[in-house]
């Protein structure tokens, strides 16, 4: 979070926690009860956590925050959080003795035991902090906790401190750590030796989380690797990288390849993920870019944008589905091959109509050259959902006739045309033919 927000949150937390602590300390009856002493201990730890949070935010405002101070304060804040848990555990033990062994309470919970319960939480916090600092020293961390801030722009540089958007190229791909490809092996068949043929098709996995900053050492290393880049531009580009795959984005394949594997059962084609990236989900249903490489590593290698459908649909059961496709011809080792690419998407569900164009020559006017008649004949795709299945209602709700209380479900033939239209044309030899176009699809 921003430094100013962190300071404000810390101060508010400290002020809110100080109220019960002060109230318990001012009243003698509350101070004498071990339950309220433990509650005061929890409140005091929360006050210290708020103060430490405000101090960390203040240190982040410095041009060069001291690494040892940041690490010490962050470890101390975590230790205080642990102490509150121990205090609540001690309070639970004390309440248990009060309820179960009420008559023997003062024999069990003596003054010595009360002091031990109070000291336990702070002793655990101290051990936690010392252990954390010892690990930090043992592993040689020096300034790894320093949060790098962008270089300050002065004078005329500050007025022009808004650099244009920088594209992310392949040379800087190592900076994008949010979404990356991982190994994913699947069995595609049996090879000539009789052993299972296992292929790494890959998968995209999201490793995105809020990144507070880089260490000074890491940032200086980046400056050395990009010495010809302005530090301000480098920092802002890095910030864009780190926030490129947040909750509104999805880790998805950016480029895949259709690889062919030869097994005893014949040729098997599998889609292999090559590159992953963070893709922001569009507000509405729309086509998104999807690159697929066909015949990789061969003289017929070709990369096409076959497209994909993604985005939010307002309907509860609706999803973003293809509405219109086009075919693209590519060369392969056995001649021309046809690849289907998505052109348009729509929000729908279950059985629906998809566009399918057909063109014919129409010789209706024999005195003129034939004209091209283009008709969207359509096709029915998708699976029938329960709400699309046909049924005969035998008992309706008297108060609401549209609500069916009992029905006879009959078997559906699948997603087929329920409305159609004929488009007539004349062939070159004078015969009249018709193209049947689907108007609507439903489950029958």
C-alpha positions in Angstrom: 0.0 0.0 0.0 1.2 3.6 -0.4 3.3 5.0 2.4 0.7 7.7 3.4 -2.0 5.1 3.6 0.2 2.8 5.7 1.0 5.7 8.2 -2.7 6.5 8.5 -3.8 2.9 9.0 -1.1 2.5 11.7 -2.1 5.6 13.6 -5.8 4.6 13.5 -5.0 1.1 14.7 -2.9 2.4 17.6 -5.6 4.9 18.6 -8.4 2.3 18.6 -6.4 -0.2 20.5 -5.3 2.3 23.1 -8.9 3.0 24.3 -9.5 -0.4 26.0 -6.0 -0.5 27.4 -6.4 2.9 29.1 -9.9 2.0 30.4 -8.5 -1.2 32.0 -5.5 0.6 33.5 -7.6 3.4 35.1 -10.0 1.1 37.0 -8.6 -0.8 39.9 -11.3 -3.6 39.8 -10.4 -4.3 36.2 -6.6 -4.3 36.8 -6.9 -6.9 39.5 -8.8 -9.5 37.3 -6.4 -11.7 35.2 -8.9 -11.8 32.3 -8.8 -8.0 31.9 -5.0 -8.0 32.3 -4.8 -10.4 29.4 -7.1 -8.2 27.4 -5.0 -5.2 28.2 -1.9 -7.1 27.1 -3.6 -7.8 23.7 -4.6 -4.1 23.4 -1.0 -3.0 24.2 0.4 -5.3 21.5 -2.1 -3.9 19.0 -1.0 -0.4 19.9 2.6 -1.2 19.3 1.8 -2.9 16.0 0.0 0.3 14.9 2.9 2.5 15.9 5.4 0.2 14.1 3.2 0.2 11.0 3.3 4.0 11.0 7.1 4.0 11.5 7.5 1.6 8.5 5.4 3.9 6.4 7.5 6.9 7.5 10.7 5.1 6.6 9.4 4.4 3.1 9.1 8.1 2.5 12.9 8.5 2.9 15.0 8.5 -0.3 17.2 5.6 1.0 15.4 3.7 3.8 17.8 1.8 6.1 17.4 -1.9 5.5 18.2 -3.0 9.0 15.6 -0.8 10.5 12.9 -2.0 8.0 13.7 -5.6 8.7 13.7 -5.2 12.5 10.4 -3.3 12.6 8.7 -5.8 10.2 9.9 -8.8 12.3 8.8 -7.0 15.5 5.4 -6.4 14.1 5.0 -10.1 13.2 6.2 -11.1 16.6 3.6 -8.8 18.3 0.9 -10.4 16.2 2.0 -13.8 17.5 1.9 -12.5 21.1 -1.7 -11.5 20.7 -2.6 -15.1 19.6 -0.7 -16.4 22.7 -2.6 -14.0 25.0 -5.9 -15.1 23.6 -4.9 -18.7 24.2 -4.0 -17.9 27.8 -7.3 -16.1 28.2 -9.1 -19.2 26.9 -7.3 -21.4 29.5 -8.2 -19.0 32.3 -11.8 -19.0 31.3 -11.9 -22.8 31.1 -10.6 -23.1 34.6 -13.2 -20.6 35.8 -16.1 -22.5 34.3 -15.0 -26.1 34.9 -13.1 -25.8 38.2 -14.9 -22.7 39.7 -14.6 -23.9 43.4 -10.8 -24.6 43.0 -10.1 -21.6 40.8 -7.8 -19.7 43.3 -6.0 -23.0 44.1 -5.2 -23.5 40.5 -4.7 -19.9 39.2 -2.3 -18.6 41.8 -0.4 -15.2 41.6 2.6 -17.0 40.1 0.4 -18.6 37.4 -1.1 -15.2 36.6 2.4 -13.8 36.0 3.3 -16.7 33.9 0.2 -16.3 31.7 1.0 -12.6 31.2 4.7 -13.1 30.5 4.1 -16.0 28.1 2.8 -13.8 25.3 5.7 -11.3 25.5 8.3 -14.1 25.9 7.0 -15.8 22.7 7.2 -12.4 20.9 10.8 -11.9 22.0 11.8 -15.4 21.0 10.1 -14.9 17.6 11.9 -11.6 17.0 15.3 -12.8 18.1 15.0 -16.0 15.9 14.0 -13.9 12.9 16.9 -11.5 13.3 19.3 -14.4 13.7 18.1 -16.0 10.5 18.5 -12.7 8.7 22.1 -12.4 9.9 22.8 -16.1 9.2 21.7 -15.9 5.6 23.7 -12.7 5.0 20.8 -10.4 4.2 21.9 -6.8 4.2 19.4 -4.4 2.6 17.0 -6.9 1.1 14.1 -5.4 3.0 14.5 -1.9 1.6 11.6 -1.0 -0.6 12.9 0.7 -3.7 11.2 4.0 -4.6 11.3 5.7 -8.0 14.1 8.2 -8.5 13.0 11.7 -7.8 12.7 14.0 -10.7 13.9 17.6 -10.2 13.2 20.8 -12.1 12.5 20.4 -15.8 12.7 16.6 -15.5 9.8 16.6 -13.1 7.6 18.4 -15.6 8.2 15.7 -18.2 8.2 12.8 -15.8 5.4 11.0 -17.6 7.1 8.8 -20.2 5.1 7.2 -23.0 3.8 3.6 -22.5 6.7 1.2 -23.1 5.9 -2.1 -24.8 7.0 -5.3 -23.2 9.3 -7.1 -25.6 11.0 -10.5 -25.5 14.3 -9.1 -24.3 12.6 -8.0 -21.1 10.5 -11.1 -20.6 12.5 -12.1 -17.5 10.9 -9.1 -15.6 7.4 -10.5 -16.0 7.2 -13.0 -13.0 3.4 -12.9 -12.5 2.4 -15.5 -15.1 4.7 -18.2 -16.4 4.7 -21.5 -18.1 5.1 -24.7 -16.0 5.6 -28.3 -17.1 2.5 -30.5 -17.5 3.0 -34.0 -18.9 0.3 -36.0 -20.5 0.3 -39.4 -22.2 -0.4 -39.3 -25.9 0.1 -43.0 -26.8 2.7 -45.8 -27.0 5.9 -45.5 -29.0 7.7 -48.1 -31.1 9.4 -49.6 -28.1 6.1 -50.2 -26.4 6.6 -47.6 -23.7 4.3 -44.7 -22.9 4.9 -41.6 -25.0 4.7 -38.7 -22.5 4.7 -35.1 -23.8 5.1 -31.8 -21.9 2.2 -29.8 -23.2 2.7 -27.1 -20.5 0.3 -25.0 -18.5 0.0 -21.4 -17.4 0.1 -20.8 -13.7 -0.5 -17.6 -11.9 2.1 -16.4 -9.4 0.6 -12.9 -8.9 0.5 -11.2 -5.6 1.0 -7.6 -4.5 4.6 -6.7 -4.7 5.6 -4.0 -2.3 9.0 -3.4 -3.9 12.4 -4.7 -4.9 15.6 -4.7 -2.9 18.2 -2.1 -3.6 20.5 -4.7 -4.8 18.0 -6.1 -7.3 17.1 -2.6 -8.6 20.8 -1.7 -9.0 21.3 -4.9 -11.0 18.5 -4.0 -13.3 20.0 -0.5 -13.8 23.3 -2.2 -14.9 21.5 -4.5 -17.3 19.6 -1.6 -18.8 22.2 1.2 -18.7 20.8 2.8 -21.8 17.3 3.3 -20.2 16.3 6.2 -18.1 15.9 5.1 -14.5 12.5 6.7 -14.1 11.2 4.9 -17.2 12.7 1.6 -16.1 11.0 1.9 -12.7 7.6 2.7 -14.2 7.9 -0.1 -16.7 8.8 -2.5 -13.9 5.8 -1.3 -11.9 3.5 -2.0 -14.9 5.0 -5.5 -15.1 4.4 -6.2 -11.4 0.8 -5.1 -11.6 0.1 -6.7 -15.0 -1.6 -9.7 -13.6 -3.8 -8.7 -10.6 -7.2 -10.0 -9.7 -8.8 -8.5 -12.8 -6.5 -10.4 -15.0 -6.1 -14.1 -15.9 -3.0 -16.1 -16.6 -3.6 -17.6 -20.0 -1.6 -19.0 -22.9 -0.5 -16.3 -25.4 1.0 -18.6 -27.9 0.5 -22.3 -28.5 1.7 -24.9 -31.1 0.0 -27.9 -32.6 2.7 -30.6 -32.4 2.3 -34.0 -34.1 3.5 -37.1 -32.4 3.7 -40.6 -34.0 2.5 -43.6 -32.0 1.6 -47.2 -32.7 -2.0 -46.0 -33.1 -1.1 -43.4 -35.6 -0.4 -39.7 -35.7 -1.6 -37.8 -32.6 -1.8 -34.0 -32.5 -1.5 -32.1 -29.2 -1.7 -28.4 -28.4 1.5 -27.3 -26.5 1.7 -24.1 -24.6 4.7 -22.0 -25.6 4.2 -18.7 -23.9 2.0 -17.4 -21.1 0.9 -13.9 -20.0 -1.5 -11.9 -18.0 -4.6 -11.1 -20.0 -7.2 -8.6 -18.6 -10.7 -10.0 -18.9 -12.8 -7.6 -21.1 -15.9 -6.0 -19.6 -18.1 -7.6 -22.3 -18.1 -10.6 -24.5 -15.6 -10.1 -27.3 -13.0 -11.8 -29.4 -9.5 -12.0 -28.1 -6.2 -12.7 -29.9 -4.9 -16.3 -29.7 -1.8 -17.3 -31.7 -1.4 -20.9 -32.7 1.6 -22.3 -34.6 0.9 -25.2 -37.1 3.6 -27.6 -38.2 6.3 -26.2 -35.9 9.9 -27.0 -36.9 8.9 -28.0 -40.4 9.1 -26.1 -43.8 5.3 -25.6 -43.5 5.4 -23.8 -40.2 2.8 -21.0 -39.9 1.4 -19.0 -37.1 -2.3 -17.9 -37.2 -4.6 -15.9 -35.0 -7.4 -18.4 -34.5 -9.0 -16.2 -31.9 -10.9 -17.0 -28.7 -14.0 -15.7 -26.9 -13.7 -14.2 -23.4 -15.5 -11.6 -21.3 -18.4 -11.1 -18.8 -21.9 -12.0 -19.8 -24.9 -10.4 -17.9 -27.0 -13.6 -17.9 -26.5 -16.0 -15.0 -26.2 -19.1 -17.2 -24.7 -17.3 -20.3 -21.1 -17.6 -21.4 -19.1 -16.0 -24.2 -19.3 -18.4 -27.2 -18.3 -18.1 -30.9 -20.9 -16.7 -33.2 -19.1 -16.6 -36.6 -16.1 -18.5 -37.8 -14.0 -18.3 -40.9 -11.7 -20.9 -42.5 -8.1 -20.3 -43.5 -6.1 -22.6 -45.8 -2.6 -23.5 -44.9 0.0 -25.7 -46.5 0.9 -29.0 -44.9 3.0 -32.0 -45.7 0.0 -33.7 -47.3 -1.4 -30.7 -49.2 -3.7 -27.9 -48.2 -5.4 -27.9 -44.7 -8.3 -26.0 -43.4 -8.1 -24.2 -40.1 -11.2 -22.6 -38.4 -10.7 -19.1 -36.8 -13.2 -17.2 -34.7 -14.4 -13.9 -36.0 -17.2 -12.8 -33.7 -18.5 -13.8 -30.2 -21.8 -13.6 -28.4 -23.2 -14.2 -24.9 -25.4 -17.3 -24.9 -25.7 -20.8 -23.3 -26.7 -24.3 -24.3 -28.1 -24.8 -27.7 -27.8 -21.7 -30.0 -27.4 -20.7 -33.6 -24.0 -20.0 -35.1 -23.4 -18.2 -38.3 -22.3 -20.1 -41.4 -22.0 -18.3 -44.7 -22.6 -20.0 -48.1 -22.1 -18.5 -51.6 -23.5 -19.6 -54.9 -23.9 -18.3 -58.5 -27.4 -17.1 -59.3 -28.4 -17.2 -63.0 -31.9 -15.9 -62.4 -31.3 -13.1 -64.9 -30.3 -15.0 -68.1 -29.5 -11.8 -70.0 -26.8 -10.7 -67.5 -23.8 -12.2 -65.9 -24.5 -14.4 -62.9 -24.4 -12.7 -59.5 -23.0 -14.1 -56.3 -25.7 -14.9 -53.8 -24.5 -15.0 -50.2 -26.7 -16.6 -47.6 -26.1 -17.1 -43.9 -27.4 -20.7 -43.7 -26.4 -21.0 -40.0 -25.8 -24.1 -37.9 -27.0 -25.4 -34.5 -24.2 -26.0 -32.0 -24.0 -26.5 -28.3 -25.5 -28.9 -25.8 -29.0 -28.8 -24.5 -29.4 -27.5 -21.0 -32.2 -28.6 -18.6 -34.1 -25.4 -19.1 -34.1 -25.9 -22.9 -35.4 -29.4 -22.8 -39.0 -29.9 -24.1 -41.6 -30.9 -21.6 -45.4 -31.3 -21.3 -46.8 -29.5 -18.2 -49.6 -31.5 -16.6 -50.0 -29.5 -13.4 -49.5 -25.7 -13.2 -49.5 -23.5 -10.1 -53.1 -21.9 -9.9 -51.7 -18.6 -8.7 -49.0 -18.6 -11.4 -49.9 -20.5 -14.6 -46.3 -20.0 -16.0 -44.9 -22.1 -13.1 -45.1 -25.8 -13.9 -45.4 -28.0 -10.8 -45.4 -31.4 -12.6 -44.4 -32.2 -16.2 -43.7 -35.1 -18.5 -40.2 -35.0 -19.7 -39.6 -36.4 -23.2 -36.3 -37.4 -24.8 -34.6 -34.6 -26.7 -33.2 -35.3 -30.1 -30.5 -32.7 -29.6 -29.8 -29.2 -30.7 -31.6 -28.8 -34.1 -33.3 -26.1 -36.2 -36.8 -25.1 -35.0 -37.2 -22.3 -37.6 -35.9 -22.1 -41.2 -36.3 -20.3 -44.4 -35.6 -21.1 -48.1 -33.5 -18.9 -50.4 -34.1 -19.8 -54.1 -31.6 -19.3 -56.9 -31.2 -20.7 -60.4 -28.2 -22.7 -61.6 -26.4 -22.4 -64.9 -28.5 -25.2 -66.6 -31.7 -23.4 -65.6 -32.8 -25.6 -62.6 -34.2 -23.8 -59.6 -32.5 -24.7 -56.3 -33.0 -23.6 -52.7 -30.7 -23.0 -49.8 -32.2 -23.7 -46.4 -31.1 -21.2 -43.8 -31.7 -21.9 -40.1 -33.5 -19.1 -38.3 -33.5 -20.4 -34.7 -32.2 -23.5 -32.8 -33.8 -25.3 -30.0 -33.8 -28.7 -28.3 -36.4 -31.2 -29.7 
